[in-house]
Amino acid sequence: MNPFFKTSAILIFLLVFSYSPEIKAQTQPFENEVKELVKKYETSPWNKGGAVFTGSSSIRLWKTLEEDFPQANIINTGFGGSQTHDLIRYLDELVISFEPKKVFIYVGENDINAGKTVRQIINEYGIIIDRVSTSIPEVGFYFIGTKPSPSRWDKKGQMEALNNEMQVLSKSKENVTYIDVWTKMLNKNGTPNEKLFVDDRLHMNSKGYKIWKKAVKPYLE
């Protein structure tokens, strides 16, 4: 084949590949996953005034969430290994559009692992609270405190500092509640209970989620 025509054919293929809507790469982190969540709830039944659970993979992987609280009108919009700024980007799609009465949030652990400061995370929590409250004035926020992941135990100081700041935030705002899971997931010697986690030592197994269920339950009754 003539080298000119061979090169042209390759360029045409690459252009078609690049602009094909089926395979076009997402332009923002988690964009495709969020679109799938939106699509899911376009066909799944839900009612306004429910409880949205959102944040990172610890929420996304809570597979028994609806089963654990069958009367609570649960909407689970947890996504990927998201950080707080990712949740801010998708607040309209993942929280505000559902017009919830309560919002349960687990996000911040990935931020710490990525090197964010506690102050930066708390400031971003404030943005979440303000944005959602502006659209839904009567909404209540329930921040699930950072869990003691064994694989990130070297970040213990930052995680404890974030939990402390969450408690301060909850005391300063009437519509914000802090839910402690940290102390309930430690051994008597103050180290993480490895039996609550899967092999990656980051995500929880059913025993870990039982602790979360017990911690969250009082706020859904």
N, C-alpha and C positions, 0 to 999 in steps of 0.2 A: 504494500500500500504506500502511496505517496506520503512522505512524512508530513507534508502540510495538511493533507486531509485527515491523517491520523490524529494530529494535534488538535485540529478543529473539532473532530468528533469527541475527543476527550473533554474539551472545553464546554461543548454543548451539553454533554452528559452531566458535568459538574454543575452547570447553571440550572439544569432541570432538577437535579438532586437537591440543590441548595434552596430552591424556591417551592418545592413540593410541600403543600400544607400538611400532608400526613406525617412528614418527617422533619419538618422545620423545628429547630431547637427552641426551647423556651427562652424567652428574653429576660425573665426575672427568675430568681431562685424559687423553686416550689410551684411555679406557675401552673404546670400541667397537673400536679397533684391537687392543687386548689380547685382547678376547673373540674376535676373528677368529683371532688366533694360537693361542689355546687350542683353538678349534674345528678349526683346521688339523691340529694334532698329535693330536687325538682320532681322526683318520682316517688320518694318515700314520704309517708304521712308525718306531719309535724304540726304543732299548734303554736301560735304566738303566746308569749308569757311562760315559756318553758325554761329549762336549764341548759345552757350551752357549756360544754366542756371543751376547752381549746388549749393550744400550746404545742409542745413538742411531742416526741415519740412516746413518752410515758403515758400521755393521754391517747394518742393514736392506737397504741397497742393494748389499751384497756378493753379487751374484746368482750368482757362480760358486763360492761358498764350499764347498758340498757336493761340487761337481765338482773343486775344487782339492785336497780331502782326502777322496777316496772311501772310504778305509779307516778313517776316524776317528769314525764315528757322530756326525755333526754335527747340532746343533739350533740353528737361527737364530731368536732371539726379539728381534732389534733392532726398535725401534719409534720412529716419528716423529722429531721434533726434541727428543727427551727430554733432561731433565736428571737429575742424580744422585738428587734426591729423588723423581722419577717412577719410577725403577728401584726404589727402596726400597719405594714403594707397591705395586709389582707383583712383588716378589721371589718370593712363593709361587707365583704363576701362571707366571712366566717363567723361574725358575731352580730353586727348591727342589722343585717337583713332578716334575721330570725326574731327580732324584737323580744329578746328574752327578759325574764324577770330576774334571773340569776345567771352570773357568768363565773364559772370555775376555771382557773388558769394555772397551768404548770408550765412555766417558761423561765429561763434564767440560768439553768445549769449549763446548757450548751454555751451560753454567753461567757460564763466564767471560764470554761474550758478553752474558749477562743481568745481569752486574755482581756476581756472587758473588765472595767472597774465596777465595783458594787454601786458606786454613785451613778454611773452611766445607766446601769440596769434599772435602778430605782427611778431615775428621771424618765426612762422609757415606760415604766409602769404608770407614771403620772400621765403621760401622753395617752396611753390606753384608757385610763379612767376618764380623762377629760373628753376624749373623742366619743366614747360610747355613751357617757352620761349626757352629753349635749344632744344626742339623738334619742336617748331613752332615759329621761330624768330619774325615774324611780328604780333603776336597775341596781342590783347589789353585786359586789365583786367578792370572790372568795379565792384568795391566792394560796395555793397549796405550796407549802414551804419546800425548799430543796431537799431532796433525799440524799442519804449518805452512800453514794455509789462506791463500791470497793475499788473499781478501776480508776476512780478520780480522787482517791483518798488523799493524794498529795495536795489537793485543792481544799482540804478541810477548812482551813482558816477563812478563805474567801466565801465558802459556802455557808459557814456559820455566820459570818458577817452579813451576808445577804439575808439570811433568815431573821437576824436581829433587826435589820432595816425594814424588812417586811412588817414585823411586829410594830415598829414605830409608825410606819405608814398607816397600819390598820387602826391605831389609836388616834391618829390625827384626822381620820375621815370616817364619818358615820356609816357610809355605805361600803366600807371595805373590811373584810374579815381575813385573818391569818389562820391557816389550818396547819398545825404542826404534824409532820410525819417523821421528822428527823429522829427524835428521841425514841420513838416506837420501833425504829428499824435498827437500833444499836444493840449490841450484846451488853452484858453487865459490865464488861471492862471498857465500854465506850467505843468499841470498834464496830464497823458495819457487820450486820448479820448476813453472812454469805449465803445462808439457806433461803434468803428472800429473793435471790437474783439468779438469772439464767447464766449460761457459761461465759457470756461476754463480761459479766460482773458489772454491767451497766444497766441493763433492762431487767425488769422484775418478772418473777414467775407468779403463779396463782397465790402463793403464800404472801408475797409482797402486796399484791392487789387486795387481799383480804384486809390487810392493815389499812390501806387507803380507803377501802369501803367503810370500815368502821369509823375512820376519821372524818369522812365526808357526810356520813349518814345523818347526823344531827341537823345539818343545814339543808336537808331535803325533806324533812318531815313537816 
